[in-house]
Amino acid sequence: MQAFSDGVFAIAITLLVLDLAVPARDQVGAGGLGSALAHQWPSYFAYLVSFLVIGIIWVNHHTMFSMVNLVDRSVLFANLGLLLVVSALPFPTRLLAEYLTAGADAHIAAAVYSTTMLAMGVAYSVLWIAVTRDVGLLHKHVDPVAARAALRRFGLGNIAYLATIGLSFVNAIATLAVHGALALYYCFDQLATPHAGRPDDDTG
């Protein structure tokens, strides 16, 4: 399962770079290549944010499954839900890069991007619930209080993602910047939880 997931993450994060176009020589204006490259800053900005998001989700995904000994059907389906959103992320990234400075259309593009990010956050939370619901799946038992604390930390991020949908209709550029800040928030280990040994562990 981990190998399959890694493949999806790798493909999604690689597809992002395909939207960074090289200006054609016959389309470079009086400002030259430098001006043409600078004109494409929305693509660079959207690429950077989405690369951070997918990369950090991948790191946190590995952190989560370092705790897991076995997976069942519920975990597999929950994991597929997360991969569904991850694999779709290049589309809203391209959409927002194309319309980031397009007036009213920028708000719609930013809302689509924000909705995708919210779906990713919710899917990750569902996967955490699926993994921690059964102590038999884990190497070590995660304390229920600590597991709920981690879920609350995810919830704070999801509330922020929900707020960015509203922000999308105010300022699309600021919305993308907030998503970058949220990616940095998730750089910190949201799964840092104390573990307790299984009740039947021999601690003597």
C-alpha positions as CSV (number, residue, x, y, z in Angstrom):
1,M,0.0,0.0,0.0
2,Q,2.8,2.4,0.9
3,A,4.5,1.7,-2.5
4,F,1.3,2.4,-4.4
5,S,0.7,5.6,-2.4
6,D,4.3,6.8,-3.0
7,G,3.7,6.2,-6.8
8,V,0.6,8.4,-6.8
9,F,2.4,11.1,-4.8
10,A,5.3,11.0,-7.2
11,I,3.2,11.3,-10.3
12,A,1.1,14.1,-8.9
13,I,4.0,16.2,-7.7
14,T,5.8,15.6,-11.1
15,L,2.7,16.6,-13.1
16,L,2.8,20.1,-11.5
17,V,6.0,21.0,-13.3
18,L,4.6,20.3,-16.7
19,D,2.5,23.5,-16.3
20,L,5.6,25.7,-16.2
21,A,5.8,26.7,-19.8
22,V,8.9,28.0,-21.6
23,P,8.0,31.3,-23.4
24,A,8.2,30.8,-27.2
25,R,10.8,33.0,-28.9
26,D,8.2,34.4,-31.3
27,Q,6.0,35.4,-28.4
28,V,8.6,37.3,-26.3
29,G,7.7,41.0,-26.5
30,A,9.8,44.1,-26.3
31,G,10.6,43.4,-22.7
32,G,12.6,40.3,-23.7
33,L,12.8,36.9,-22.0
34,G,13.1,38.3,-18.5
35,S,9.8,40.2,-18.9
36,A,8.1,37.1,-20.3
37,L,9.3,34.9,-17.4
38,A,8.2,37.5,-14.9
39,H,4.8,37.6,-16.5
40,Q,4.4,33.9,-15.6
41,W,4.8,34.5,-11.8
42,P,1.3,33.1,-11.0
43,S,2.4,29.7,-12.4
44,Y,5.6,29.7,-10.3
45,F,3.6,30.8,-7.2
46,A,0.9,28.1,-7.7
47,Y,3.6,25.5,-8.4
48,L,5.6,26.2,-5.3
49,V,2.5,26.1,-3.0
50,S,1.1,22.9,-4.5
51,F,4.6,21.3,-4.4
52,L,4.9,22.1,-0.7
53,V,1.4,20.8,-0.1
54,I,1.9,17.4,-1.8
55,G,5.4,17.1,-0.4
56,I,4.3,17.7,3.2
57,I,1.2,15.4,2.8
58,W,3.6,12.7,1.6
59,V,5.9,13.2,4.6
60,N,3.0,13.1,7.0
61,H,1.6,10.1,5.3
62,H,4.9,8.3,5.9
63,T,4.9,9.4,9.5
64,M,1.4,8.1,10.0
65,F,2.1,4.7,8.5
66,S,5.3,4.3,10.4
67,M,2.9,3.6,13.3
68,V,1.0,1.0,11.3
69,N,1.7,-2.7,11.4
70,L,-1.3,-3.9,9.4
71,V,-4.0,-2.4,7.1
72,D,-7.5,-3.5,6.5
73,R,-10.2,-2.7,3.9
74,S,-11.3,0.4,5.8
75,V,-7.8,1.8,5.8
76,L,-7.2,1.0,2.2
77,F,-10.4,2.8,1.1
78,A,-9.7,5.8,3.3
79,N,-6.2,5.9,1.8
80,L,-7.7,5.8,-1.7
81,G,-9.9,8.8,-0.7
82,L,-6.8,10.8,0.1
83,L,-5.0,9.7,-3.1
84,L,-8.1,10.7,-5.1
85,V,-7.6,14.3,-4.0
86,V,-3.8,14.2,-4.3
87,S,-3.9,12.9,-7.9
88,A,-6.4,15.7,-8.8
89,L,-4.4,18.6,-7.4
90,P,-2.5,19.4,-10.6
91,F,-5.9,20.5,-12.1
92,P,-6.9,23.2,-9.6
93,T,-3.2,24.3,-9.5
94,R,-3.2,24.9,-13.3
95,L,-6.6,26.5,-13.1
96,L,-5.5,29.0,-10.4
97,A,-2.2,29.7,-12.1
98,E,-4.1,30.6,-15.3
99,Y,-6.7,32.7,-13.7
100,L,-5.0,34.2,-10.6
101,T,-5.0,37.7,-12.1
102,A,-8.1,37.3,-14.2
103,G,-10.5,39.5,-12.2
104,A,-13.8,37.9,-11.2
105,D,-12.7,34.5,-12.6
106,A,-9.8,34.5,-10.2
107,H,-12.2,34.2,-7.3
108,I,-13.8,31.0,-8.8
109,A,-10.4,29.5,-9.5
110,A,-9.2,30.2,-6.0
111,A,-12.5,28.7,-4.6
112,V,-12.0,25.5,-6.6
113,Y,-8.4,25.3,-5.3
114,S,-9.4,26.0,-1.7
115,T,-12.2,23.4,-1.9
116,T,-9.7,20.8,-3.1
117,M,-7.4,21.6,-0.2
118,L,-10.3,21.3,2.2
119,A,-11.1,17.9,0.7
120,M,-7.5,16.8,1.1
121,G,-7.6,17.9,4.8
122,V,-10.8,16.0,5.5
123,A,-9.5,12.9,3.7
124,Y,-6.4,12.9,5.8
125,S,-8.4,13.2,9.0
126,V,-10.6,10.3,7.9
127,L,-7.5,8.2,7.2
128,W,-6.1,9.0,10.7
129,I,-9.5,7.9,12.2
130,A,-9.4,4.7,10.2
131,V,-5.8,3.9,11.2
132,T,-6.3,4.6,15.0
133,R,-9.7,3.1,15.4
134,D,-8.3,-0.4,15.9
135,V,-5.2,-0.9,18.1
136,G,-4.6,-4.2,16.3
137,L,-3.4,-2.3,13.3
138,L,-0.6,-0.4,15.1
139,H,2.9,-1.3,16.2
140,K,2.1,0.4,19.5
141,H,-1.2,1.6,21.0
142,V,-1.8,5.3,20.5
143,D,-3.3,6.8,23.6
144,P,-6.9,7.8,22.7
145,V,-6.5,11.2,24.3
146,A,-3.4,11.8,22.2
147,A,-5.1,10.5,19.0
148,R,-8.0,13.0,19.6
149,A,-5.6,15.8,20.2
150,A,-3.9,15.1,16.8
151,L,-7.4,15.0,15.2
152,R,-8.1,18.4,16.7
153,R,-4.9,19.7,15.2
154,F,-6.1,18.5,11.8
155,G,-9.4,20.1,12.5
156,L,-7.8,23.5,13.0
157,G,-6.2,23.2,9.6
158,N,-9.5,22.1,8.0
159,I,-11.3,25.1,9.5
160,A,-8.6,27.3,8.0
161,Y,-9.1,25.6,4.6
162,L,-12.8,26.3,4.9
163,A,-12.1,29.9,5.6
164,T,-10.0,30.2,2.5
165,I,-13.0,29.4,0.4
166,G,-14.6,32.6,1.7
167,L,-11.3,34.5,1.3
168,S,-11.2,33.3,-2.4
169,F,-14.0,35.7,-3.1
170,V,-12.1,38.6,-1.6
171,N,-8.6,38.2,-2.9
172,A,-7.3,35.2,-4.9
173,I,-3.6,36.1,-4.4
174,A,-4.0,36.3,-0.7
175,T,-5.8,33.0,-0.7
176,L,-2.9,31.3,-2.4
177,A,-0.5,32.9,0.1
178,V,-2.6,31.5,3.0
179,H,-2.4,28.1,1.5
180,G,1.4,28.4,1.5
181,A,1.3,29.4,5.2
182,L,-1.0,26.4,5.9
183,A,1.5,24.1,4.2
184,L,4.2,25.4,6.6
185,Y,1.8,24.8,9.5
186,Y,1.7,21.1,8.4
187,C,5.5,21.0,8.3
188,F,5.4,20.5,12.0
189,D,4.6,17.0,13.1
190,Q,0.8,17.0,13.7
191,L,1.0,13.3,14.6
192,A,3.4,13.8,17.5
193,T,1.6,11.6,20.1
194,P,2.8,9.7,23.1
195,H,2.4,5.9,22.7
196,A,1.4,3.5,25.4
197,G,2.3,-0.2,25.1
198,R,-0.4,-2.6,24.3
199,P,-2.3,-3.9,27.4
200,D,-0.8,-7.4,26.8
201,D,2.8,-6.2,26.3
202,D,5.3,-7.8,28.6
203,T,6.9,-4.9,30.3
204,G,8.5,-6.9,33.0
